Amino acid sequence: MVTLSSDSRNIIGRGPPLGAGLFFLGLVSVGIMMLDQRSNYLDTVRQWLGAAAAPVYAVVQTPGQAWEWLTGSFADRTRLRTENAELSEQLREARVKLLQFDSLREENVRLRAVREASAGVGGRTMIAEIMRVDVDPFRHRVRINKGSDDGVFKNQPVLDAFGIVGQVVQVDKYSSTIILISDSGHAIPVQVNRNGIRSIAVGAGDLGKLSLPYLTVESDVKTGDLLVSSGLDGIFPAGYPVATVSKVERNPADTFALVEAKPLAQLDRDREVLLLWADPPSQVEAPAAKPAKPAATESKPAAETSSATPAPATPSAAPREAAETPPPGTQPLPQSQPPQD
């Protein structure tokens, strides 16, 4: 049987006084700090204590790190998906712009070629854009964005940077229709640039082929000859390139040779064409002919008055003028000789 002690003294009052113990511990702490400050005796102990406390730190920090990793993974995945969608959209826009830039670059090259070609063309020129192509495979016709308001007229010649394209067959107010030289219903007089042989190039219904059915077997035509417009039709000016001879076949039993040519104009790739206004020669001669009208009107009253008088007086004036102005290379007669005769 356990009995409790009858000692009723306070527990705090037992043992050494608290003040003395506190003073002793303070001295020990100050001494240890001084030794550590001067001699670094406690570095090894501190390292061992840090190594012993590292697992405790890892266990304590693991839940927080796991939560941050979990939330960060979902946040990074969402952010990456958003950035990927934005970058994909920007890439598509950049590709579309790049395609537009390529188209603009090609258009710039074509316009420069047309402008350089128009520099050597006589007369006024105008660049027109092809809006529509006839879908009928047997009709090689295109629609341009220039019409009568721009001065376009029927049968006007049309060129590109490489040669003759065709001519205008229909004119509206704001647009026009062009028949290409490859159309089966079109013909253009040409001549061989090498020797001047004239013929007619007829459209074969193929954008890459013209036919010359009126060249005889004896004609001096060979592959590679340049065909230029002869200007004998009054539509196309002379000297513009039309095609190059691509095929020549001669059969002695036939009268005409089989001659084919390839158009120089890019009929299947043109986006812009060149309308040509040739300078007619009448514009140069017109100012010189205007002063003749007043002379005709002034001579009319003279003719009316001369009808009442005898006619022999008129022819005598011409020989007198001829006598006064002798022809070059002859010596004039003395003034006294005509009266003596």
Secondary structure, DSSP 8 states (H G I E B T S, - for coil): ----------STTSSS-HHHHHHHHHHHHHHHHHHHHHH-TTHHHHHHHHHHHHHHHHHHHHHHHHHHHHHHHHHHHHHHHHHHHHHHHHHHHHHHHHHHHHHHHHHHHHHHHHHHHHHT-SSEEEEEEEEEE---TT--EEEES--GGGT--TT-EEE-SSSEEEEEEEE-SS-EEEEETTSTT-EEEEEETTT--EEEEEEEEETTEEE-TT-BTTS---TT-EEEE--TTSSS-TT-EEEEEEEEE--TTSSB-EEEEEESS-TTT-SEEEEEE---THHHHHHHHTTHHHHHHHHHHHHHHHTTS-GGGTTTHHHHHHHHS--TTS----TTHHHH-
